[in-house]
Amino acid sequence: MKTIHRVGILMFDGIEVLDFAGPFEVFTTATRMQARFAPDADAPFAVRSVSRDGGTVQARAGRAHGAPDGCTLDGHAFVMMMTPAMLARP
């Protein structure tokens, strides 16, 4: 039986790039390592970026833009949803 854990990482305006990129790299690297060392095994994770409306978000400091995979929180079943921390706004 194929078991792929669907992981969503919530993105929002003001997100710290590392707070998104860190978990994304961990899960996608685990999937690449699985493919390298056990090529016949199922991929352990399918990682998607998610935003409230499925649109693009602007990272903190206005220097980088995240482009979610077009996913919204509605209609997607995730085994795990990562919610990066956010600094309080002044």
N, CA and C of each residue as an Amber inpcrd file, in Angstrom:
protein
   270
   0.8340000  -1.1750000   0.0000000   0.0000000   0.0000000   0.0000000
   0.8840000   1.2470000   0.0000000   0.5260000   2.2120000  -0.8030000
   1.2990000   3.4330000  -0.9350000   0.8980000   4.4200000   0.1650000
   1.8690000   4.8380000   0.9730000   1.6100000   5.8080000   2.0300000
   2.4980000   7.0180000   1.8150000   1.9010000   8.1020000   1.3710000
   2.6140000   9.3570000   1.2040000   2.0040000  10.3450000   2.1860000
   2.8410000  10.9070000   3.0240000   2.3750000  11.8700000   4.0160000
   2.3320000  13.2570000   3.3750000   1.1280000  13.7970000   3.2660000
   0.9490000  15.1230000   2.6820000   1.2160000  16.1760000   3.7480000
   2.2150000  17.0220000   3.4920000   2.6160000  18.0650000   4.4320000
   2.3220000  19.4210000   3.7990000   1.5980000  20.2520000   4.5140000
   1.3370000  21.6210000   4.0670000   2.1270000  22.5910000   4.9270000
   2.7150000  23.6010000   4.3000000   3.4060000  24.6490000   5.0430000
   2.6620000  25.9530000   4.7670000   2.0680000  26.5050000   5.8200000
   1.2650000  27.7150000   5.6910000   2.1570000  28.9150000   5.4520000
   1.8440000  29.6780000   4.4110000   2.5830000  30.8960000   4.0930000
   1.6460000  32.0820000   4.2130000   2.1880000  33.2100000   4.6400000
   1.3850000  34.4080000   4.8490000   2.2900000  35.6180000   4.6930000
   1.6880000  36.7800000   4.4410000   2.4700000  38.0060000   4.3320000
   3.2400000  38.2240000   5.6290000   4.5040000  38.5730000   5.5010000
   5.3530000  38.8160000   6.6550000   6.0950000  37.5840000   7.1410000
   5.9630000  36.4700000   6.4470000   6.6390000  35.2380000   6.8570000
   8.1610000  35.4150000   6.7500000   8.8770000  34.8200000   7.6670000
  10.3340000  34.7730000   7.5830000  10.6850000  33.6820000   6.5650000
  11.5310000  33.9960000   5.6150000  11.8730000  33.0380000   4.5660000
  12.4350000  31.7420000   5.1610000  13.3050000  31.8470000   6.1580000
  13.8940000  30.6420000   6.7500000  12.8520000  29.7840000   7.4730000
  11.8030000  30.4050000   7.9920000  10.7640000  29.6320000   8.6860000
   9.9760000  28.7570000   7.7200000   9.9260000  29.1600000   6.4590000
   9.3130000  28.3210000   5.4410000  10.3410000  27.3720000   4.8300000
  11.4960000  27.9200000   4.4830000  12.4960000  27.1510000   3.7500000
  13.0750000  26.0010000   4.5730000  13.2530000  26.2020000   5.8700000
  13.8210000  25.1510000   6.7140000  12.9900000  23.8760000   6.6880000
  11.7110000  23.9490000   7.0870000  10.8800000  22.7370000   7.0370000
  10.7310000  22.1670000   5.6230000  10.6400000  23.0390000   4.6190000
  10.5320000  22.5770000   3.2380000  11.7530000  21.7350000   2.8650000
  12.9390000  22.2220000   3.2110000  14.1690000  21.4900000   2.9020000
  14.2510000  20.1650000   3.6480000  13.8200000  20.1490000   4.9020000
  13.8700000  18.9100000   5.6790000  13.0130000  17.8270000   5.0200000
  11.7680000  18.1440000   4.6990000  10.8730000  17.1390000   4.1310000
  11.2520000  16.7450000   2.7070000  11.6710000  17.7110000   1.8770000
  12.0390000  17.3510000   0.5090000  13.3750000  16.6040000   0.4610000
  14.2930000  16.9180000   1.3780000  15.5510000  16.1740000   1.4360000
  15.3030000  14.7410000   1.8860000  14.4240000  14.5480000   2.8550000
  14.0770000  13.1860000   3.2840000  13.5140000  12.3870000   2.1150000
  12.7070000  13.0200000   1.2940000  12.1290000  12.3480000   0.1290000
  13.2090000  12.0090000  -0.8950000  14.1460000  12.9270000  -1.1270000
  15.2490000  12.6470000  -2.0650000  16.1380000  11.5210000  -1.5540000
  16.4080000  11.5110000  -0.2630000  17.2560000  10.4520000   0.3060000
  16.5600000   9.0940000   0.2110000  15.2490000   9.0790000   0.4250000
  14.4920000   7.8320000   0.2820000  14.6220000   7.3120000  -1.1490000
  14.4970000   8.2150000  -2.1180000  14.6050000   7.8130000  -3.5220000
  16.0100000   7.3030000  -3.8510000  17.0030000   7.8900000  -3.2320000
  18.3840000   7.4700000  -3.4990000  18.7050000   6.1060000  -2.8880000
  18.3120000   5.9050000  -1.6420000  18.7040000   4.6860000  -0.9340000
  17.6940000   3.5450000  -1.0400000  16.4700000   3.8540000  -1.3970000
  15.4460000   2.8160000  -1.5690000  14.5700000   3.2010000  -2.7580000
  15.1100000   3.1080000  -3.9670000  14.4010000   3.5990000  -5.1480000
  13.0520000   2.9270000  -5.4140000  12.8420000   1.7310000  -4.9000000
  11.5650000   1.0630000  -5.1180000  10.5190000   1.4150000  -4.0660000
  10.9150000   2.1370000  -3.0370000   9.9840000   2.5050000  -1.9560000
   9.1690000   3.7400000  -2.3480000   8.0250000   3.8790000  -1.7070000
   7.1880000   5.0560000  -1.9360000   7.8610000   6.3010000  -1.3710000
   7.5950000   7.4340000  -1.9810000   8.0860000   8.7020000  -1.4440000
   7.4060000   8.9400000  -0.1000000   8.1640000   9.3170000   0.9260000
   7.5400000   9.4820000   2.2350000   6.7090000  10.7500000   2.3800000
   7.0570000  11.8170000   1.6440000   6.3680000  13.0940000   1.8280000
   6.0290000  13.7500000   0.5000000   4.9130000  14.4460000   0.4810000
   4.5490000  15.3470000  -0.6030000   4.3090000  16.7000000   0.0570000
   5.1870000  17.6460000  -0.2150000   5.1640000  18.9440000   0.4710000
   4.5250000  19.9910000  -0.4280000   3.5930000  20.7540000   0.1390000
   2.9300000  21.8270000  -0.6010000   2.9700000  23.0900000   0.2290000
   3.1490000  24.2160000  -0.4040000   2.9930000  25.4900000   0.2840000
   1.5320000  25.8990000   0.1660000   1.0180000  26.4820000   1.2210000
  -0.4090000  26.7930000   1.3170000  -0.5720000  28.2450000   1.7660000
  -1.5250000  28.9390000   1.1860000  -1.8900000  30.2680000   1.6790000
  -3.3980000  30.3270000   1.8240000  -3.8600000  31.3570000   2.5060000
  -5.2930000  31.4450000   2.7670000  -6.1120000  31.4350000   1.4750000
  -5.6390000  32.2020000   0.4620000  -6.4090000  32.2920000  -0.7720000
  -5.7370000  31.6160000  -1.9620000  -4.6120000  30.9370000  -1.7160000
  -3.9100000  30.2560000  -2.8000000  -3.0030000  31.1650000  -3.6090000
  -2.9040000  32.4350000  -3.2090000  -2.0970000  33.3920000  -3.9610000
  -0.6980000  33.5630000  -3.4110000   0.0230000  34.4840000  -4.0410000
   1.3930000  34.7920000  -3.6710000   1.4150000  35.5900000  -2.3690000
   2.4600000  35.3920000  -1.5850000   2.6410000  36.1470000  -0.3490000
   3.9670000  36.8950000  -0.4180000   4.0860000  37.9360000   0.4130000
   5.3180000  38.7050000   0.4510000   6.0150000  38.4290000   1.7760000
   7.2570000  38.0140000   1.6770000   8.0370000  37.6980000   2.8730000
   8.4080000  38.9800000   3.6150000   8.8110000  38.8030000   4.8770000
   9.2180000  39.9300000   5.7060000  10.3360000  40.7110000   5.0210000
  10.4020000  41.9630000   5.2960000  11.3920000  42.8820000   4.7360000
  11.1190000  43.2070000   3.2680000  10.0790000  42.6100000   2.6950000
   9.6810000  42.9410000   1.3350000  10.6780000  42.5350000   0.2700000
  11.6210000  41.7020000   0.6100000  12.6770000  41.3630000  -0.3330000
  12.4410000  40.0810000  -1.1070000  11.6050000  39.2250000  -0.5900000
  11.3830000  37.9570000  -1.2810000   9.8880000  37.6990000  -1.3710000
   9.5050000  37.0120000  -2.3980000   8.0980000  36.6630000  -2.5630000
   7.9680000  35.1520000  -2.5850000   7.0840000  34.6530000  -1.7870000
   6.7900000  33.2310000  -1.8440000   5.7020000  33.0130000  -2.8690000
   5.7330000  31.9150000  -3.5320000   4.6840000  31.5910000  -4.4890000
   4.0790000  30.2520000  -4.0860000   3.0350000  30.2800000  -3.2500000
   2.4100000  29.0200000  -2.8580000   1.9760000  28.2040000  -4.0700000
   1.8330000  26.9340000  -3.8470000   1.4830000  26.0060000  -4.9200000
   0.0450000  26.1600000  -5.3880000  -0.5810000  27.2660000  -5.0410000
  -1.9650000  27.4690000  -5.4240000  -2.9280000  26.7570000  -4.4930000
  -2.4090000  26.2320000  -3.3980000  -3.2480000  25.5070000  -2.4300000
  -3.8600000  26.4660000  -1.4280000  -5.0880000  26.1990000  -1.0890000
  -5.7350000  26.8850000   0.0130000  -5.9760000  25.8540000   1.1040000
  -6.4050000  26.3230000   2.2540000  -6.6790000  25.3970000   3.3460000
  -7.9390000  24.5810000   3.0900000  -8.7870000  25.0570000   2.1880000
 -10.0360000  24.3550000   1.8900000  -9.8090000  23.2400000   0.8760000
 -10.3550000  22.0980000   1.1420000 -10.3640000  21.0190000   0.1670000
  -9.0920000  20.2040000   0.0610000  -8.1400000  20.4030000   0.9540000
  -6.9010000  19.6340000   0.9150000  -6.7320000  18.9030000   2.2390000
  -6.4630000  17.6250000   2.1560000  -6.2430000  16.8250000   3.3600000
  -4.7490000  16.6780000   3.5790000  -4.2700000  17.2490000   4.6570000
  -2.8620000  17.1450000   4.9990000  -2.7140000  16.3010000   6.2450000
  -1.6820000  15.4700000   6.2820000  -1.3700000  14.7000000   7.4770000
  -0.7420000  15.6330000   8.5040000   0.0140000  16.6150000   8.0210000
   0.6750000  17.5670000   8.9030000   0.5810000  18.9540000   8.2870000
   0.2720000  19.9500000   9.1120000   0.2590000  21.3310000   8.6620000
   1.2600000  22.1080000   9.5010000   2.2960000  22.6360000   8.8600000
   3.3090000  23.4330000   9.5440000   2.8720000  24.8970000   9.5090000
   2.9280000  25.5570000  10.6460000   2.5930000  26.9730000  10.7240000
   3.7990000  27.7130000  11.2750000   4.5650000  28.3770000  10.4030000
   5.7290000  29.1110000  10.8840000   5.3400000  30.2190000  11.8530000
   6.2530000  30.5420000  12.7750000   6.0040000  31.6020000  13.7440000
   6.0130000  32.9510000  13.0550000   5.3750000  33.9040000  13.6880000
   5.3390000  35.2550000  13.1360000   5.6280000  36.2360000  14.2520000
   6.4980000  37.1980000  13.9650000   6.7700000  38.2530000  14.9270000
   5.5410000  39.1500000  15.0420000   5.2990000  39.6640000  16.2240000
   4.1740000  40.5850000  16.4140000   4.4160000  41.8410000  15.6110000
   3.3760000  42.3300000  15.0090000   3.5060000  43.5770000  14.2460000
   3.3660000  44.7480000  15.2040000   4.0940000  45.8480000  14.9290000
   4.0340000  47.0300000  15.8190000   2.6740000  47.6930000  15.7900000
